Amino acid sequence: MDSEPQDPIHSTALGKAIAAFLTEAEVVAALEDSGMPALTPQTITTVPGYLKELAKVRRLGYAVD
């Protein structure tokens, strides 16, 4: 059985909810490891854009796909 995640952290609500409570360095390292491929036209594909989204998740208390 493959132990790799099926979806990168930048492309799911669960990934965003978890990443929102990591340090910026941990988030950047995870993104560098998994990449940020565009899975849909709305997929966030830049580190600054993702960090902005994580700030929104922290402010709202939830994440969306």
N, C-alpha and C positions, 0 to 999 in steps of 0.2 A: 504494500500500500504506500502511495506517495504521501510524504508528510509535508510537502510544500503547500502553502495556502492557495486556494482556488482563485481568489480575487485579491489584487493588491490593496493595501490599506487606503490608498487615495480614492478608491472607486466604490466604497460601500459605506453605508451609514454606521455599521458596527466598527469599521476601521477608523472612521473619523471620530466616533465617540471615544474609542480607546486612545487614539493619537492626541486628542484634545488635552489629555492629562499627562502626557509625556513632556519632557523638556524639548525645547526647540532642537537641540543637538541630537537627541534621540530620534525625533521625527525626521530630520534631514538625513541621518544615517539610514533609517529604514527606507526612505524614499530612494536614496542612492542605491540601496541593495536591491529593491524590487523594481525600480523604474516607475515611470508615470505614463504608461501607454494610454492613449485615448480609446476608451471602450465604447463610448457614445459621443455624439456631438457636444454634450454638456460636461463631459469628464474634465475635471481640473487637471491640467498637465504641467503646471509650473509650481515650483516651491513657494514663491511669494503668494500665489493665488491660493494654494493649499493652506498656508499659514493663516491667511486672512479668513478662510473658511473655518479653521479650527477656533479662531477667536469668536466667530459667530456661534459655533457650537457651544463654547463655554458660556457665552452670554445668554443663549436661549435655553440651554440645558438639554438639548437633544440634537441629533443629526439626521439628515435625510440623504437618500441615494441621489 
